[in-house]
Amino acid sequence: MSSNPWLKKNPFMSMWLSAANSVANTARGQATRQARRNASAAAAQAGNSLFSFWTQAMGLTAKSAHRKKR
């Protein structure tokens, strides 16, 4: 009985697939980080817009952060 050559391990294909998986995982990580940054920025902007809308609607103004020196 002879061994099937298609079932033997190929070290070059193994190295190539390992490198391809590494590149794919790096790209996926970068895309995930960018999506999280965009979502965080959108949430912050929405919060600021809501706060600004309601303070203007109620006639409130932001108080100065500076205190008088004594």
Helices and strands as residue ranges (DSSP letters): G 5-7, H 11-57
